[in-house]
Amino acid sequence: MEPPVILCCLGQVGSHVLAYLRKAGAPVVVVDNRCASNDPRLGGAPLISGDCRQPEVLRRAGVTQARGVLILSSDDLVNISAVLSVRHLNPDTRVVVRLFNQNLFRGLSKAVPHVVPLSTSALAGPLLALTALTGDTLGTFTLEDGRRQVMDCRVRDHSPLQGRTVAEVADRYQSLVLAHLPARGPGRFLSEVDAGARLEVGDQFIMCGEPHALAPLLEEGGEEILPHLRWAGWLRRTGRMIWRTLAEVDLAVKICTTALLSVVLASTLVYYFGVHKSLADALYRTISVMATGADMGEQELTLPWQKVFVSVLRVAGATLLAAFTAIVTNFLLRARLGGVLEIRRIPDGGHIIVCGLSNLGFRVVEELLRGGERVVVIEQDRDSGFLSAARRLGSAVIIGDSTVLEVLRQAHAATARAVVATTDSELANLEICLLARELNPRQRVVLRLSDSPLAEKLREAANIRFALSIPVLAAPAFVAALFGNRVQSVFLVGGRLLAVVELAVQPDDPFLNGQSVRALAVDYRLLPVAVTGAEGTLHGSPLEARLAPGDRLTAVTALSDLERLLRREPGHQKKG
């Protein structure tokens, strides 16, 4: 009997992980203290009711013979306690644990062997960023020369892709076609894809390539045309900064400043017309009397009204200057005008707006900036720990509420390339989406949600195509981690579970050493993505390569074939 996989905590992430494991055909035992035995999410999987931290509960689940353990609660302390319990009962089994705390995340895998900590925000961040850039993203993985993206593409009405062959599309965008699901007829996957098949309206095809190479597919596939980066002129940006600076000033400062300037102006005119001074002398006398109260050796003030005027000016000057100093000092202590300078760094269009600098939001910002995009962040909390880091990385930051229409206008949401709503409030994210659509009905909005059914309803009923559920995005990575470090990503295509696997060629491995990649592709129905040499260079044509010690083969294969590949089972033999 095949050893089971133990899944602890059937929450939002756990239920999606269970669905992927069932697709993979792996036997699963669920441990949960809240789930009922008739819960439809179980799908027939055995349930052990109890606390996953208790050794007796883990023994009943079969942890001593388990193939692997997934610990997916939303409490870091519970998860760490469960990890230690599992490690005590079975020192060798692989444990994949969900963690939020980044310090624990970095230290746990070093302190406890065979433990893989994963963060949902770290997993979902790149997917949200790539969705904002290129549309439907199924998964990502990394090669020596950068990130690769797996993207879902569809041929829509009046698309230039109509009539082109699969091979032509792959060559044009320097990408691989992982699957072709025609509107009429059965789907083809990996090496079975017919390169000569012509695309028709309604066809779906899965592409794998570099994000910047896949981005033009949005326009070719009939998607919305995203605006390119645009900057206003220097004069216009400086004017915006000055206007924003004045708008930030308190009313008390404006009143006091107006009163002070009015007195200076009136006094200058009195000196000019009444005492017959030049304008320069009149202004000089006014400032001197108001600032110091001294008579400046005045001998010509012989008329009574002139003496009264100077006396009143001295009192008014002392009062106004004291009030002005106090009010302005108080304002400067409270105000944070550094954000005013951010106005000059906001493009007129073609940028990406990230609303909410949460842990997930910061991951999205990092990924976008790494890809060379211009990012504008809107964050309500002035004390957010990610603000200084986001500014240091190069993004413009606006302190404000993203659910206020004027704040979105200030960020130029109507002409932005995309708006990504990543606040911790799902209601606020939905509100941001609707406001952005109000500014631009064709605006691409990527919406972060936890509730998977709600995300699906928004996509179907409200035409919010990029309402994404974080548990759905993160679940494949937990499944991939269960199969070891060699599996980089897992994604579901047309009902089939595909995996991106990296195989290192060892000198004493007769199965891979000296083997032709083309032969491996035929025997194990895999699609080679890249062959990386021992020196870190990529082979120009991976299908024609012959593996040598130190090489690394990255390929996409069905999860069912992956098991045979990892166990080094013989390939399919053709009958002659």
C-alpha positions in Angstrom: 0.0 0.0 0.0 1.3 3.4 -0.9 2.3 5.6 2.1 -0.3 8.4 2.7 0.2 12.1 2.7 -1.0 13.7 5.9 -2.8 17.0 5.6 -3.2 19.0 8.8 -5.9 21.7 8.9 -8.5 21.7 6.2 -8.9 25.5 6.0 -9.1 27.7 2.9 -5.6 26.7 1.7 -5.9 23.1 2.9 -9.1 22.4 0.9 -7.4 23.5 -2.3 -4.3 21.5 -1.5 -6.4 18.5 -0.9 -8.1 19.0 -4.3 -4.7 19.0 -6.0 -3.5 15.9 -4.2 -6.7 14.1 -5.3 -6.0 15.1 -8.9 -2.5 13.7 -8.4 -3.9 10.4 -7.2 -2.0 10.5 -3.9 -3.6 8.9 -0.8 -4.4 11.6 1.7 -5.3 11.4 5.4 -6.8 14.7 6.8 -6.2 15.8 10.4 -8.5 18.5 11.6 -10.3 19.4 14.9 -13.2 21.4 13.3 -14.0 19.5 10.2 -17.1 17.2 10.2 -16.8 13.6 8.8 -19.5 14.4 6.2 -17.7 17.6 5.0 -18.0 17.6 1.1 -14.4 19.1 0.9 -13.0 15.7 2.1 -14.1 14.0 -1.1 -13.8 10.6 0.5 -10.5 11.2 2.2 -10.1 9.7 5.7 -10.5 12.2 8.6 -8.8 12.0 11.9 -10.5 14.4 14.3 -8.1 16.0 16.8 -5.3 18.5 17.3 -2.4 18.0 14.9 0.0 18.9 17.7 -0.9 15.8 19.7 1.4 12.8 19.1 -1.4 10.3 19.5 -3.5 12.0 16.8 -0.6 12.0 14.4 0.1 8.3 15.2 -3.5 7.5 14.3 -3.1 9.3 11.0 -0.1 7.1 10.2 2.7 9.7 10.5 5.3 7.0 11.1 4.9 5.7 7.6 3.8 8.9 5.9 5.2 10.0 2.6 5.0 13.6 3.7 3.1 16.0 6.0 1.5 19.3 5.1 0.7 21.6 8.0 -1.5 24.5 6.9 -3.1 26.3 9.8 -3.2 30.1 10.0 -1.4 30.1 13.3 2.4 30.1 13.2 2.7 28.8 16.8 0.4 25.9 16.1 2.3 25.0 12.9 5.7 25.0 14.6 4.4 22.9 17.4 3.0 20.4 14.9 6.3 20.4 13.0 8.2 19.4 16.1 5.7 16.7 17.0 6.0 15.2 13.5 9.8 15.4 13.5 9.8 13.6 16.9 7.7 10.7 15.6 9.2 10.5 12.1 12.7 12.1 11.6 12.8 11.4 7.9 9.5 12.3 6.4 9.2 15.6 4.5 7.2 18.3 6.2 5.8 21.3 4.3 4.6 24.1 6.7 2.8 27.3 6.2 4.3 30.3 8.0 3.6 34.1 8.1 6.5 35.3 10.3 9.5 36.0 8.0 12.1 35.5 10.8 10.7 32.0 11.5 10.5 31.4 7.8 14.2 31.9 7.4 15.4 30.0 10.4 13.1 27.0 10.7 14.4 25.1 7.7 18.0 25.5 9.0 17.1 24.4 12.5 14.9 21.4 11.7 15.9 19.0 8.9 13.5 18.0 6.1 11.2 21.0 6.7 10.1 23.3 3.9 8.5 26.5 5.2 6.3 28.4 2.7 4.6 31.8 2.9 1.3 32.4 1.0 2.2 36.0 0.4 5.6 35.1 -1.0 4.0 32.5 -3.3 1.1 34.7 -4.4 3.0 38.0 -4.9 4.8 37.1 -8.1 1.5 35.6 -9.6 -0.4 38.8 -8.8 2.4 40.9 -10.3 2.5 38.9 -13.5 -1.3 38.9 -13.8 -1.2 42.7 -13.7 1.4 42.6 -16.5 0.3 39.8 -18.8 -3.1 38.5 -17.8 -4.1 35.0 -16.7 -1.0 33.4 -15.0 -1.1 29.8 -14.0 2.4 29.6 -12.4 6.0 30.7 -12.4 9.4 29.2 -12.1 13.0 30.4 -12.3 15.8 29.5 -14.7 19.4 30.7 -14.7 18.6 33.7 -16.8 15.4 34.8 -15.1 11.8 34.0 -14.4 9.5 32.0 -16.7 5.8 32.4 -16.7 3.0 29.9 -17.6 0.1 31.8 -19.1 -3.4 30.9 -20.2 -4.3 32.4 -23.6 -7.5 32.4 -25.5 -8.3 33.3 -29.1 -11.1 35.9 -29.2 -13.1 37.4 -32.0 -11.1 39.4 -34.5 -7.9 38.3 -33.0 -4.8 38.3 -35.3 -4.0 34.9 -33.9 -6.8 33.3 -35.9 -5.5 31.1 -38.7 -2.0 31.0 -37.4 -0.4 27.6 -36.5 0.7 26.7 -33.0 4.3 26.6 -34.2 4.1 30.1 -35.7 2.8 31.5 -32.4 5.5 29.7 -30.4 8.2 31.1 -32.6 6.9 34.6 -32.7 6.9 34.9 -28.9 10.0 32.7 -28.2 7.9 30.5 -26.0 6.7 26.9 -25.6 3.1 25.7 -26.1 2.4 23.4 -23.1 -1.2 22.6 -24.2 -3.7 23.3 -26.9 -7.4 23.0 -26.0 -9.3 23.7 -29.2 -12.9 24.8 -29.1 -13.8 21.7 -31.1 -12.0 18.5 -30.5 -9.9 17.0 -27.7 -7.1 18.8 -26.0 -3.4 18.0 -26.6 -0.7 18.3 -24.0 3.1 18.7 -23.9 4.8 16.7 -26.7 1.4 15.6 -28.1 0.6 19.2 -29.2 0.2 19.4 -33.0 2.5 22.2 -34.1 0.7 22.5 -37.4 -2.8 22.9 -35.9 -4.4 26.3 -36.8 -5.9 28.4 -34.1 -9.6 29.3 -34.2 -11.9 31.5 -32.1 -12.5 29.9 -28.8 -9.3 28.0 -28.7 -7.3 27.9 -25.5 -3.6 27.4 -25.4 -1.0 27.4 -22.5 2.2 29.3 -23.1 5.5 29.1 -21.2 8.1 31.8 -21.7 9.7 35.0 -20.4 7.1 37.6 -19.1 8.3 40.4 -21.4 8.0 38.1 -24.4 4.5 36.9 -23.5 3.1 40.4 -22.7 2.4 41.3 -26.4 0.0 38.3 -26.5 -2.5 40.5 -24.7 -3.0 42.5 -27.9 -2.6 39.6 -30.3 -5.2 37.5 -28.4 -7.8 40.2 -28.5 -7.3 41.4 -25.0 -7.3 45.0 -23.9 -4.4 47.2 -25.1 -2.6 48.4 -22.0 -1.2 52.0 -22.0 2.5 52.5 -22.3 4.5 54.5 -19.7 4.0 58.3 -20.1 5.5 61.2 -18.2 4.3 64.8 -18.0 6.7 67.7 -18.7 9.0 69.1 -16.0 6.9 72.3 -15.7 3.7 70.4 -15.3 5.1 68.0 -12.7 6.6 71.0 -10.7 3.3 72.8 -10.8 1.6 69.7 -9.4 4.1 69.6 -6.6 3.6 73.2 -5.7 -0.2 72.9 -5.8 -0.1 69.8 -3.6 2.2 71.6 -1.2 -0.3 74.4 -0.8 -3.1 72.0 -0.4 -1.3 70.3 2.5 -1.0 73.5 4.5 -3.4 74.0 7.4 -6.1 76.7 7.3 -4.6 78.4 10.4 -1.2 78.8 8.6 -2.9 80.2 5.5 -4.9 82.8 7.6 -1.9 83.8 9.6 0.3 84.1 6.5 -2.3 86.2 4.7 -2.7 88.6 7.7 1.1 89.0 8.0 1.6 89.7 4.3 -1.4 92.1 4.3 0.1 94.2 7.1 3.5 94.3 5.4 1.8 95.4 2.1 -0.3 98.0 3.8 2.6 99.4 5.8 4.8 99.6 2.7 2.1 101.6 0.9 1.7 104.0 3.9 5.5 104.6 4.0 5.5 105.1 0.2 2.6 107.5 -0.1 2.5 109.1 3.4 6.2 109.5 4.2 7.4 109.7 0.6 9.9 106.8 0.8 10.9 104.8 -2.2 9.3 101.3 -2.4 12.6 99.7 -1.4 13.0 102.0 1.6 9.3 101.6 2.5 9.6 97.8 2.6 12.9 97.9 4.5 11.4 100.3 7.2 8.3 98.1 7.5 10.2 94.9 8.0 12.7 96.6 10.4 9.9 98.0 12.6 7.9 94.8 12.7 10.9 92.5 13.3 12.8 94.6 15.8 10.5 97.3 17.1 13.4 99.8 16.8 12.9 103.4 15.5 15.9 102.9 13.1 16.9 106.5 13.8 13.8 108.0 12.3 13.8 111.8 12.6 11.2 112.6 9.9 8.2 111.2 11.7 6.9 114.6 12.9 3.2 114.3 12.3 1.1 112.7 15.1 -0.6 110.1 12.8 2.8 108.9 11.6 3.9 108.2 15.2 0.6 106.5 15.9 1.0 104.3 12.8 4.6 103.3 13.7 3.4 102.4 17.3 0.5 100.3 16.0 2.9 98.6 13.4 5.3 97.7 16.2 2.5 96.0 18.2 1.0 94.3 15.2 4.5 93.1 14.1 5.3 91.6 17.4 1.9 89.9 17.7 1.8 88.6 14.1 5.4 87.3 14.0 4.9 85.5 17.3 1.6 83.9 16.2 3.1 83.1 12.8 6.2 81.4 14.3 4.0 79.4 16.8 1.5 78.2 14.2 4.0 77.4 11.5 6.2 75.5 14.0 3.2 73.5 15.2 2.3 72.7 11.6 5.8 71.6 10.7 6.0 69.3 13.7 2.7 67.6 12.7 3.0 67.7 8.9 4.9 65.2 6.7 5.5 67.1 3.5 8.0 64.5 2.2 5.1 62.8 0.3 4.5 66.0 -1.6 7.7 65.4 -3.6 6.3 62.0 -4.6 3.9 63.8 -7.0 6.7 64.5 -9.4 7.5 60.7 -9.5 4.0 59.6 -10.6 3.8 59.0 -14.4 0.8 60.3 -16.4 0.1 56.7 -17.5 1.4 53.2 -18.2 2.4 52.6 -14.5 1.0 50.1 -12.1 -0.8 51.1 -8.9 -0.6 48.8 -5.8 -3.2 49.6 -3.2 -2.3 48.4 0.3 1.3 47.8 1.4 0.6 44.6 3.3 3.0 41.7 3.3 1.5 40.5 0.1 1.4 44.1 -1.4 5.1 44.5 -0.7 5.9 41.2 -2.4 3.9 42.5 -5.5 5.9 45.8 -5.5 9.2 43.9 -5.2 8.3 41.7 -8.2 7.1 44.6 -10.4 10.2 46.7 -9.6 12.4 43.7 -10.3 10.8 43.5 -13.8 11.6 47.2 -14.5 8.0 48.5 -14.0 7.1 52.0 -12.6 5.1 51.4 -9.5 2.9 53.8 -7.4 1.9 52.6 -4.0 -1.2 53.9 -2.1 -1.0 53.1 1.7 -3.2 54.5 4.4 -1.0 53.7 7.4 1.8 56.3 7.8 3.6 53.9 10.2 3.7 50.9 7.9 7.0 49.1 8.2 7.1 48.6 4.4 6.9 52.3 3.4 10.6 53.1 3.7 11.6 49.9 1.9 9.2 50.6 -0.9 10.6 54.1 -1.4 14.1 52.8 -1.2 13.4 50.3 -4.0 12.2 53.1 -6.2 8.4 53.2 -6.0 6.4 56.4 -5.5 4.2 56.3 -2.4 1.0 58.2 -1.7 -0.3 58.3 1.9 -4.0 58.0 1.6 -7.1 55.8 1.5 -7.4 53.8 -1.7 -11.2 53.7 -1.4 -11.4 57.5 -1.9 -11.9 58.4 -5.5 -9.7 61.5 -5.3 -6.7 59.5 -4.1 -7.0 57.2 -7.1 -7.2 60.2 -9.4 -4.1 61.6 -7.8 -2.3 58.3 -8.6 -3.7 58.6 -12.2 -5.6 55.4 -12.0 -7.6 56.1 -15.1 -4.5 55.9 -17.3 -2.5 53.3 -15.3 -1.5 50.0 -16.9 -3.2 48.1 -14.0 -4.5 48.5 -10.5 -3.6 45.8 -7.9 -5.8 45.8 -4.8 -3.9 44.0 -2.0 -5.3 45.5 1.3 -6.1 43.2 4.2 -9.8 44.1 3.7 -11.6 42.1 1.0 -14.5 44.7 1.0 -12.0 47.5 0.5 -10.4 45.6 -2.3 -13.7 45.2 -4.0 -14.5 48.9 -3.5 -11.1 49.9 -5.1 -11.9 47.7 -8.0 -15.3 49.4 -8.6 -13.8 52.9 -8.2 -11.0 52.1 -10.7 -13.6 50.8 -13.2 -15.6 54.1 -12.6 -12.5 56.1 -13.7 -11.8 53.8 -16.6 -14.3 51.0 -17.5 -11.6 49.1 -19.4 -9.1 49.3 -16.5 -7.4 46.1 -15.6 -7.8 45.5 -11.9 -6.2 42.6 -10.0 -8.2 41.9 -6.9 -6.9 40.0 -3.9 -9.5 37.8 -2.1 -9.4 34.9 0.3 -12.9 33.6 -0.4 -12.6 31.3 -3.5 -16.3 31.1 -4.2 -16.6 34.9 -4.1 -13.7 35.3 -6.5 -15.4 32.9 -8.9 -18.7 34.7 -8.7 -17.0 38.0 -9.4 -15.3 36.6 -12.4 -18.5 35.1 -13.8 -21.2 37.6 -12.8 -19.4 41.0 -12.4 -16.9 40.5 -15.3 -14.0 41.1 -12.9 -11.6 38.7 -14.7 -8.7 39.0 -12.3 -10.5 38.5 -9.0 -7.9 36.1 -7.6 -8.1 33.8 -4.5 -4.9 33.7 -2.6 -5.5 30.1 -1.3 -6.0 29.0 -4.9 -2.8 30.7 -6.1 -0.7 29.3 -3.2 -2.0 25.7 -3.1 0.0 24.4 -6.1 3.3 25.4 -4.5 2.5 23.4 -1.3 1.9 20.4 -3.4 5.1 21.0 -5.4 7.1 21.3 -2.2 5.8 17.9 -1.1 7.5 16.2 -4.1 10.9 17.7 -3.2 13.2 20.5 -4.2 13.2 19.2 -7.8 9.6 20.2 -8.4 9.5 24.0 -8.9 5.8 24.5 -9.8 2.5 22.6 -10.2 -0.5 23.9 -12.2 -3.8 22.5 -13.4 -4.5 22.6 -17.2 -7.6 21.1 -18.8 -8.1 18.8 -15.8 -4.5 17.5 -15.9 -2.0 18.3 -13.2 1.3 19.4 -14.8 4.6 19.9 -12.9 7.8 21.8 -13.7 10.7 19.6 -12.6 14.4 20.2 -12.4 16.7 17.2 -12.6 20.4 17.4 -11.8 22.7 15.0 -13.6 25.1 13.2 -11.3 28.3 11.4 -12.6 27.1 8.1 -11.1 23.5 8.4 -12.5 23.3 6.0 -15.5 19.7 6.9 -16.0 20.5 10.6 -16.9 24.2 10.7 -17.6 24.8 10.6 -21.4 21.1 10.3 -22.1 19.5 12.2 -25.0 16.9 14.7 -24.0 14.8 13.8 -27.0 14.7 10.1 -25.8 13.7 11.2 -22.3 10.9 13.4 -23.7 9.5 10.4 -25.6 9.8 7.9 -22.8 8.3 10.1 -20.1 6.1 12.4 -22.1 7.8 15.5 -20.9 8.5 18.8 -22.6 12.0 20.1 -22.2 12.2 23.8 -21.2 15.9 24.3 -20.7 19.2 22.5 -20.2 21.6 24.4 -18.0 25.2 23.5 -18.2 27.6 23.0 -15.2 29.0 26.5 -15.9 25.5 28.1 -15.7 24.9 28.6 -19.5 21.7 27.6 -21.2 21.7 25.1 -24.1 20.4 26.7 -27.3 18.2 23.8 -28.3 17.3 21.7 -25.2 15.6 19.0 -27.2 18.8 18.2 -29.1 21.0 18.2 -26.0 22.8 15.2 -24.5 23.0 15.3 -20.7 26.4 15.4 -19.0 27.5 15.5 -15.4 26.6 18.8 -13.8 23.8 19.6 -16.2 20.3 20.5 -15.0 17.3 19.6 -17.1 14.1 21.7 -16.5 11.0 20.1 -18.1 7.2 20.1 -17.8 5.5 16.7 -17.3 2.3 15.3 -16.0 2.4 14.5 -12.4 1.6 10.8 -13.1 4.7 10.6 -15.3 6.7 12.5 -12.8 6.5 9.7 -10.3 8.1 7.2 -12.7 10.7 9.8 -13.6 11.7 10.5 -10.0 11.8 6.8 -9.2 13.9 6.2 -12.3 11.5 3.6 -13.7 12.1 2.4 -17.3 10.3 4.5 -19.9 7.6 3.3 -22.3 8.8 0.7 -24.7 7.5 0.8 -28.2 6.3 -2.4 -29.7 7.9 -3.2 -33.1 
